[in-house]
Amino acid sequence: MITVNLNYESATSLYIQLYESIKKDIINKSLAPDSILPSKRSLAAHLGISVKTVENAYSQLLLEGYVYSVEKKGFFVSQLSDYRTPSVRTRPYHSKYQDEAYLVDLKANKNSMEMFPASTWYRMMRETLSYDTSRLLDTVPFNGLSELRIAIARYLLEFRGMTVSPDQIIIGAGTEYLYTRLIQLLGRNTRFAVEDPGYNKIRAIYQSNEVFYEAIGLDKDGIRMDFLEASDCDVVHVAPAHHFPLGLVMPITRRLELLSWVNEKKDRYIIEDDYDCEYRYHGIPVPPLYSIDVRGKVIYMNTFSKCIAPAVRISYMVLPEELMEKYISTMNFYSCSVSSFDQFTLAKFMDGGYLERHINRMKRFYVKQHNDFIEAISHSSLSEKSQVIEDAAGTHFLLKVTTSLTDNELIQKLREKKILISCLSEYCEHHNPAYDATLIINYSGITAQQIQYFVETLNGIL
């Protein structure tokens, strides 16, 4: 007979306690497979509980497959394969993916969130909650809410000189999502070209989608056209306004060469990544490649994660009209991956002029961050062992150091001092000795104390 210690004072109902006890005995083989369970009436009498309680416990076990019933005979223990038997945890679960704590993080390129107008953003959220409920809870169009697409089109016209129809814009939760959709739109037989060095995540996305890509080297003007011509690639991914991590700005001569290349064949396209284009500190922003494309060959990509906050997972791409028609006819069954609440909030934030004011405020802040970092290096003996490579844009610069250490050794020594950093060589598909011993300094979320600690620590290591 099955004996269970039932706790009548527990918040857990008696039938659940009985069900859990029998299930545990079945899993650990205390109850042998195909053995018969006591009848409901006999077990109820033995435990001093109602027949209904036993019936509910048996019904749950039957539903989950731990027991089976035979008409007019009763309930029997199911035969469980060993691989289905869950392991019993002997200690509380702890995630093995917890981030390591660092005193200085120069790798993440985090936003300075204390500068974000949180009160204004929360007010936009409250206004959104008071919006028409039927619209707020209704299905979001596949390409995103018209309110946000109109706001983005206006923003691109005013700040990037791009004439774009809202109907050409597709909104998605992060550029990773949009790149995956783009790969599907262009076809998995498409051959992609990427910059080398370049943003690692782009290569990872192509790899994970099992499409061919080729890393093309750069010169002082950007991607090398002779290598691109020889590559037999159909689509090239570039960041002409501000290359990461080199910081290059592609001149008009190379841009025109790139447009000549893309126009040579019908199915060629350029993917223009305009990430952090807002942060140019001298002169006017560099016009996007999209603005001089007259044949619908440039696909424009951007995100709000850098100019607002990483948690605001809203990115967008602008498709040429021909590709947009193809997307509508073949892929409009994909739902928009950004909630209507987030889209309404961002649209209000943009329409109210708050995004523009925030970007202008951040540009002044990042200029000071940049200057403070450069000044700290120049006033230290570290300046005798290093060379700053910068272009007065974005939120990072390069620091070429004189050392006999390998890049991995340098990274590890800094990591031991609780400083997280990356080297330029980590962003290369093919090794280039000219890029060795070059640190990438992402300074956007760094305090004056952290700057000083890094300068002193690196100087000591060198």
PyMOL commands that set and color helices and strands:
alter all, ss='L'
color gray80, all
select helices_A, chain A and resi 14-27+40-47+51-64+82-84+113-115+118-129+133-136+146-160+166-168+175-186+200-208+225-231+252-262+289-292+321-331+340-351+354-378+381-385+407-416+424-427+433-435+448-461
alter helices_A, ss='H'
color red, helices_A
select strands_A, chain A and resi 67-70+74-77+104-105+169-172+192-196+213-219+222-223+235-238+269-273+298-303+315-318+386-389+396-401+419-420+422-423+438-442
alter strands_A, ss='S'
color yellow, strands_A
deselect
rebuild
show_as cartoon
